């Protein structure tokens, strides 16, 4: 017998079905609530208790610290897979065979070049333009160069080509954004290199010198991209799905996700970590002072990069990336006061009873900020790097939503404004 939840509203008694997921997650299906109760809807500000969809992509259990992509534990993927293999898994549902993976990588390498006319965009951007603003407009503009992508009923082969183009061109566009900020000429892709190595070469390399990628840095960057690959129905992912539900082209849907990620409450957290470390350094570097401030409820100061809204005990991604952070710092041997402050903060937070009791552990944003800074990425590029990692997840979520035939997203509301009133001419107000 299927499980139901009974609600009563006036003279109406309604049994609502309970849906059970494959990991025994339960949800009350209220899809017929409004029609069965003459207009009754639910209010859930911020959607904290509302499931907007079913999904087979990512499973997350915040209480137990579990994160799996398509059933595979994040720990195994980060250890044994590379980013493009995980991207294939997220988008297509299964790990690729060797032949499928070779084809996938080859297809991406064939599309790493970007139309030369896009260079003209950069002459119009001011020098201080934010990288996320540029990335958003560039990704959306790709739809103008590939008008075939506008048809939601195009063939599967054409849809896959759009996916390949996005994965291939995103690193190239990000490197162009970086070169714009420095005034240096762009570095074109070298398709003999792997996905991450090619990106680092385009980003940090110069036309005047040969650039040699470091295996430790490539591995750390690859791991970071995997850890950011998907994370259930977060703000930017939900945005991609709701924009895509209007049958907007994939490029526009991804651009909308980039815009949502831009917010400091979402993708800007690792940048906030570095800004916090800088503030502590500028104040004299007295870490104990800021620890005391963090414990003072009346003080607005907060330690950025500690704890997590979803993970209540620990962030499984943080355990993985902490190892990579140590490897990067050891490899580079950087004498940076901000990184020294970060290491001391980490040591205190992992031992101090106040932080341990409240589960205020260093999270993935804390360690990713440290790695990006150590590698030499400008702080305002951190969220752009987050977008690069999240791209396969956004694509996978968009594809799942389209294949399921999800209706256009249209939340309800409860109106709290003025009642009906008559217009008054301006000379009588």
C-alpha positions as CSV (number, residue, x, y, z in Angstrom):
1,X,0.0,0.0,0.0
2,X,1.4,3.4,-1.0
3,X,2.1,5.9,1.7
4,X,0.1,9.1,1.9
5,X,-0.3,12.2,4.0
6,X,-3.7,13.5,4.8
7,X,-4.5,17.2,5.0
8,X,-7.8,18.8,5.8
9,X,-8.9,22.2,4.6
10,X,-12.4,23.3,5.4
11,X,-14.7,20.5,4.2
12,X,-12.0,19.0,2.0
13,X,-10.0,16.0,3.1
14,X,-7.1,15.2,0.7
15,X,-4.7,12.3,0.7
16,X,-1.4,13.4,-0.9
17,X,1.0,10.7,-2.1
18,X,4.5,10.3,-0.6
19,X,7.3,9.8,-3.1
20,X,10.3,7.8,-2.1
21,X,13.6,8.2,-3.8
22,X,16.2,5.4,-4.4
23,X,18.1,6.5,-1.2
24,X,14.8,6.5,0.8
25,X,14.4,10.2,0.7
26,X,10.7,11.1,1.1
27,X,8.6,14.0,-0.3
28,X,5.0,14.9,-0.3
29,X,3.6,15.3,-3.8
30,X,1.5,18.4,-3.7
31,X,1.1,18.8,-7.5
32,X,-2.7,18.4,-7.2
33,X,-3.1,20.4,-4.1
34,X,-4.3,23.7,-5.7
35,X,-6.7,22.0,-8.0
36,X,-8.2,19.8,-5.3
37,X,-8.6,22.6,-2.7
38,X,-10.0,25.4,-4.8
39,X,-6.8,27.4,-4.9
40,X,-4.7,26.5,-1.8
41,X,-1.0,26.7,-2.4
42,X,2.1,26.3,-0.1
43,X,4.5,29.0,0.9
44,X,8.2,28.1,1.3
45,X,10.4,31.2,1.1
46,X,13.7,30.2,-0.4
47,X,12.4,26.7,-1.2
48,X,14.2,25.3,1.8
49,X,11.6,22.5,2.2
50,X,10.5,22.2,-1.4
51,X,11.7,19.7,-4.0
52,X,11.3,21.3,-7.4
53,X,12.1,18.1,-9.3
54,X,13.2,14.5,-9.2
55,X,16.8,13.9,-10.4
56,X,19.1,11.0,-11.1
57,X,22.3,13.1,-11.2
58,X,23.5,13.9,-7.7
59,X,22.8,12.5,-4.3
60,X,23.7,14.6,-1.3
61,X,23.2,13.7,2.4
62,X,24.3,16.7,4.5
63,X,23.9,15.0,7.8
64,X,26.1,12.1,6.9
65,X,28.5,14.0,4.7
66,X,27.8,12.0,1.5
67,X,28.1,13.3,-2.0
68,X,27.7,11.0,-5.1
69,X,27.6,11.7,-8.8
70,X,25.3,9.1,-10.5
71,X,25.9,6.8,-7.6
72,X,29.7,7.1,-7.5
73,X,31.2,8.4,-4.3
74,X,32.9,11.7,-4.8
75,X,36.0,10.3,-2.9
76,X,36.5,7.6,-5.6
77,X,35.9,10.0,-8.5
78,X,38.3,12.6,-7.1
79,X,41.0,9.9,-6.6
80,X,40.7,7.9,-9.8
81,X,38.9,9.8,-12.5
82,X,39.8,13.0,-14.4
83,X,37.5,16.0,-15.0
84,X,36.4,15.1,-18.5
85,X,35.5,11.6,-17.4
86,X,33.4,13.0,-14.6
87,X,31.8,15.4,-17.1
88,X,30.9,12.6,-19.4
89,X,29.4,10.7,-16.4
90,X,27.3,13.6,-15.3
91,X,26.0,14.5,-18.7
92,X,25.4,10.9,-20.1
93,X,24.6,9.0,-16.9
94,X,27.3,6.3,-17.1
95,X,31.1,6.2,-17.1
96,X,32.4,6.0,-20.7
97,X,34.1,3.1,-22.3
98,X,37.7,3.7,-23.5
99,X,36.5,4.2,-27.0
100,X,33.7,6.6,-26.0
101,X,36.0,8.6,-23.8
102,X,38.6,8.9,-26.6
103,X,35.9,10.1,-28.9
104,X,34.6,12.6,-26.3
105,X,38.0,14.1,-25.7
106,X,38.8,14.2,-29.4
107,X,35.5,16.0,-30.1
108,X,36.3,18.6,-27.5
109,X,39.8,19.2,-28.8
110,X,38.3,19.9,-32.2
111,X,36.2,22.8,-30.9
112,X,38.6,24.6,-28.5
113,X,39.0,27.5,-30.9
114,X,36.6,30.5,-30.5
115,X,35.3,32.6,-33.4
116,X,37.8,35.4,-34.0
117,X,35.0,38.0,-34.1
118,X,34.5,37.5,-30.3
119,X,37.7,39.4,-29.8
120,X,35.8,42.6,-30.7
121,X,33.8,42.1,-27.5
122,X,36.9,42.8,-25.5
123,X,37.6,46.1,-27.1
124,X,34.2,47.3,-25.7
125,X,34.7,46.0,-22.2
126,X,36.3,48.5,-19.8
127,X,39.6,47.4,-18.2
128,X,37.9,47.0,-14.8
129,X,35.0,44.8,-16.1
130,X,34.3,41.9,-13.7
131,X,35.3,38.5,-15.2
132,X,31.9,37.0,-14.4
133,X,30.1,39.8,-16.3
134,X,32.3,39.1,-19.3
135,X,31.9,35.4,-19.1
136,X,28.1,35.6,-18.8
137,X,27.8,37.8,-21.9
138,X,30.4,35.7,-23.9
139,X,28.6,32.4,-23.2
140,X,25.2,33.8,-24.1
141,X,26.7,35.4,-27.3
142,X,27.8,32.0,-28.5
143,X,24.1,31.4,-29.4
144,X,24.5,34.1,-32.1
145,X,27.4,32.2,-33.7
146,X,25.5,28.8,-33.6
147,X,21.9,29.6,-34.5
148,X,21.2,25.9,-34.9
149,X,21.3,25.7,-31.1
150,X,18.1,27.8,-30.8
151,X,15.8,24.9,-31.9
152,X,14.7,22.8,-28.9
153,X,13.6,20.0,-31.3
154,X,16.9,19.6,-33.1
155,X,18.5,16.2,-33.4
156,X,20.4,14.5,-30.6
157,X,23.6,14.9,-32.6
158,X,23.1,18.6,-32.8
159,X,22.4,18.8,-29.1
160,X,25.6,16.9,-28.3
161,X,27.5,19.3,-30.5
162,X,26.3,22.2,-28.5
163,X,27.5,20.4,-25.3
164,X,30.9,19.7,-26.8
165,X,31.2,23.3,-27.9
166,X,30.5,24.6,-24.4
167,X,32.9,22.3,-22.7
168,X,35.6,23.1,-25.3
169,X,35.3,26.8,-25.5
170,X,34.8,27.7,-21.9
171,X,38.5,27.4,-20.9
172,X,39.5,29.4,-24.0
173,X,37.1,32.2,-23.2
174,X,38.2,32.3,-19.6
175,X,41.8,32.6,-20.6
176,X,40.8,35.5,-23.0
177,X,39.2,37.2,-20.1
178,X,42.4,37.0,-18.1
179,X,44.5,38.3,-21.0
180,X,42.1,41.2,-21.3
181,X,42.8,42.2,-17.7
182,X,46.6,42.1,-18.2
183,X,46.6,43.6,-21.7
184,X,48.5,40.7,-23.0
185,X,47.8,38.9,-26.3
186,X,45.7,35.8,-26.1
187,X,47.3,32.3,-26.2
188,X,45.6,29.8,-28.5
189,X,44.8,26.3,-27.4
190,X,47.4,23.5,-27.8
191,X,45.2,20.4,-28.4
192,X,48.1,18.0,-27.7
193,X,47.6,18.9,-24.0
194,X,44.9,17.6,-21.7
195,X,41.9,19.7,-20.8
196,X,43.3,21.2,-17.6
197,X,46.9,21.5,-18.7
198,X,45.7,23.3,-21.9
199,X,43.6,25.7,-19.8
200,X,46.5,26.5,-17.4
201,X,48.8,27.1,-20.4
202,X,46.3,29.5,-22.1
203,X,45.7,31.3,-18.8
204,X,49.2,31.7,-17.4
205,X,51.3,31.3,-20.5
206,X,52.7,34.0,-22.8
207,X,53.4,33.9,-26.5
208,X,57.0,34.9,-25.9
209,X,57.8,31.9,-23.7
210,X,57.3,28.2,-23.6
211,X,54.9,27.2,-20.7
212,X,55.5,24.0,-18.8
213,X,52.6,22.7,-16.8
214,X,53.3,21.1,-13.4
215,X,51.7,17.7,-12.6
216,X,50.9,18.6,-9.0
217,X,49.1,21.8,-10.1
218,X,47.3,20.1,-12.9
219,X,46.1,17.4,-10.6
220,X,45.0,19.9,-7.9
221,X,43.1,21.9,-10.5
222,X,41.5,18.8,-12.0
223,X,40.4,17.7,-8.5
224,X,38.8,21.1,-7.8
225,X,36.9,21.0,-11.0
226,X,35.6,17.5,-10.2
227,X,34.5,18.6,-6.7
228,X,32.5,21.5,-8.1
229,X,31.0,19.4,-10.9
230,X,27.4,19.3,-9.5
231,X,25.7,19.9,-6.2
232,X,22.1,19.1,-6.4
233,X,19.4,21.8,-6.8
234,X,21.4,24.8,-5.6
235,X,20.7,28.4,-6.7
236,X,22.6,28.4,-10.0
237,X,21.5,24.9,-11.0
238,X,17.8,25.7,-10.2
239,X,18.3,28.8,-12.4
240,X,19.6,26.8,-15.3
241,X,16.6,24.4,-15.1
242,X,14.0,27.1,-14.8
243,X,15.4,29.2,-17.6
244,X,15.7,26.1,-19.7
245,X,12.1,25.1,-19.0
246,X,11.1,28.1,-21.2
247,X,13.1,26.3,-24.0
248,X,15.7,29.0,-24.0
249,X,18.8,27.8,-25.8
250,X,21.4,26.0,-23.7
251,X,23.9,28.9,-24.1
252,X,21.4,31.3,-22.5
253,X,20.5,28.8,-19.7
254,X,24.2,28.4,-18.8
255,X,24.7,32.2,-18.9
256,X,21.8,32.5,-16.4
257,X,23.5,29.9,-14.2
258,X,26.7,32.0,-14.4
259,X,24.8,35.1,-13.3
260,X,23.3,33.2,-10.3
261,X,26.7,31.8,-9.4
262,X,28.2,35.4,-9.4
263,X,26.4,36.3,-6.2
264,X,28.6,36.3,-3.0
265,X,26.2,34.1,-1.3
266,X,26.8,31.4,-3.8
267,X,29.9,31.2,-6.0
268,X,31.8,34.0,-4.4
269,X,32.5,32.3,-1.1
270,X,36.1,31.3,-1.9
271,X,36.8,34.9,-3.0
272,X,35.4,36.0,0.4
273,X,37.8,33.7,2.1
274,X,40.8,35.5,0.6
275,X,39.3,38.9,1.3
276,X,38.8,37.9,5.0
277,X,42.5,36.7,5.2
278,X,43.5,40.0,3.7
279,X,41.5,41.9,6.2
280,X,43.1,40.0,9.1
281,X,46.6,40.7,7.6
282,X,45.8,44.4,7.1
283,X,44.7,44.6,10.7
284,X,48.1,43.3,11.9
285,X,47.6,39.6,11.6
286,X,46.3,39.0,15.2
287,X,44.4,35.8,14.6
288,X,43.3,35.3,18.2
289,X,41.5,38.7,18.0
290,X,39.5,37.6,15.0
291,X,38.8,34.2,16.6
292,X,37.3,36.0,19.6
293,X,35.3,38.2,17.3
294,X,33.9,35.2,15.5
295,X,32.7,33.8,18.8
296,X,31.0,37.1,19.8
297,X,27.4,36.9,18.6
298,X,27.1,40.7,18.8
299,X,30.1,41.2,16.4
300,X,29.1,41.1,12.6
301,X,32.4,39.5,11.7
302,X,32.2,36.0,10.4
303,X,34.9,33.5,9.5
304,X,34.4,32.8,5.8
305,X,34.9,29.3,4.5
306,X,33.9,27.5,7.7
307,X,30.8,25.3,8.1
308,X,28.2,24.7,5.4
309,X,24.5,25.3,5.0
310,X,23.9,21.7,3.7
311,X,26.7,19.6,5.4
312,X,26.0,19.4,9.1
313,X,29.0,17.4,10.2
314,X,31.6,17.7,7.5
315,X,32.0,18.6,3.8
316,X,33.3,15.5,2.1
317,X,34.9,17.7,-0.6
318,X,36.9,19.6,2.0
319,X,38.6,16.4,3.2
320,X,39.7,15.7,-0.4
321,X,40.9,19.2,-1.3
322,X,42.7,19.7,2.0
323,X,45.2,17.1,0.8
324,X,45.6,18.8,-2.5
325,X,46.1,22.2,-0.8
326,X,48.9,20.8,1.3
327,X,50.5,19.3,-1.9
328,X,50.3,22.6,-3.8
329,X,51.7,24.6,-0.9
330,X,54.5,22.1,-0.4
331,X,55.3,22.1,-4.2
332,X,55.3,25.8,-4.6
333,X,57.0,26.6,-1.2
334,X,55.3,30.0,-1.2
335,X,56.1,32.5,1.6
336,X,52.7,34.3,1.6
337,X,51.4,35.9,4.8
338,X,47.8,35.2,3.8
339,X,48.5,31.5,3.4
340,X,50.2,31.5,6.7
341,X,47.1,33.0,8.3
342,X,45.0,30.5,6.6
343,X,47.0,27.6,7.9
344,X,46.8,28.9,11.5
345,X,43.1,29.5,11.2
346,X,42.6,25.9,10.0
347,X,44.6,24.6,12.9
348,X,42.6,26.5,15.4
349,X,39.2,25.7,13.9
350,X,40.0,21.9,13.9
351,X,40.9,21.9,17.6
352,X,38.9,24.7,19.3
353,X,35.9,23.4,21.2
354,X,33.7,26.3,20.1
355,X,34.2,25.5,16.4
356,X,34.2,21.7,16.8
357,X,30.9,21.8,18.8
358,X,29.2,23.9,16.1
359,X,30.7,21.9,13.2
360,X,32.4,25.1,11.9
361,X,35.1,23.1,10.0
362,X,37.0,24.5,7.0
363,X,34.9,23.8,3.9
364,X,35.7,23.4,0.2
365,X,35.6,27.2,-0.3
366,X,38.3,27.7,2.3
367,X,40.7,25.3,0.7
368,X,39.9,26.1,-2.9
369,X,40.6,29.8,-2.2
370,X,43.9,28.9,-0.8
371,X,44.9,26.7,-3.8
372,X,43.8,29.3,-6.3
373,X,45.7,32.0,-4.6
374,X,48.8,29.9,-4.3
375,X,48.6,29.0,-8.0
376,X,48.5,32.7,-8.9
377,X,44.8,33.1,-10.0
378,X,43.5,36.7,-9.4
379,X,40.9,36.8,-6.7
380,X,38.1,38.0,-9.0
381,X,38.7,35.0,-11.2
382,X,37.8,32.5,-8.4
383,X,34.1,32.4,-9.2
384,X,34.9,32.0,-12.9
385,X,36.9,28.9,-12.1
386,X,33.9,27.6,-10.1
387,X,31.7,28.1,-13.2
388,X,34.2,26.1,-15.2
389,X,33.9,23.2,-12.8
390,X,30.1,23.4,-12.5
391,X,29.5,23.5,-16.3
392,X,29.0,19.7,-16.7
393,X,26.5,19.7,-13.9
394,X,24.5,22.5,-15.4
395,X,24.5,20.8,-18.8
396,X,23.4,17.5,-17.2
397,X,20.6,19.2,-15.2
398,X,19.4,21.0,-18.3
399,X,19.4,17.8,-20.4
400,X,17.6,15.9,-17.7
401,X,15.0,18.6,-17.4
402,X,14.4,18.7,-21.2
403,X,14.2,15.0,-21.6
404,X,11.7,14.8,-18.8
405,X,9.5,17.3,-20.5
406,X,9.4,19.6,-17.4
407,X,6.7,22.2,-17.8
408,X,7.8,25.8,-17.7
409,X,8.7,26.9,-14.2
410,X,6.1,29.2,-12.7
411,X,6.0,29.5,-8.9
412,X,2.9,30.8,-7.1
413,X,2.8,33.6,-4.6
414,X,0.5,35.1,-1.9
415,X,-0.3,38.7,-2.8
416,X,0.2,41.1,0.2
417,X,-0.2,44.5,-1.6
418,X,-3.0,47.1,-1.7
419,X,-6.6,46.1,-2.4
420,X,-8.4,47.4,-5.5
421,X,-8.4,51.2,-5.7
422,X,-9.3,53.8,-8.3
423,X,-6.8,55.7,-10.4
424,X,-6.4,59.4,-9.4
425,X,-5.3,61.9,-12.0
426,X,-1.9,63.4,-11.4
427,X,-3.2,67.0,-10.8
428,X,-5.5,65.6,-8.0
429,X,-2.9,63.6,-6.0
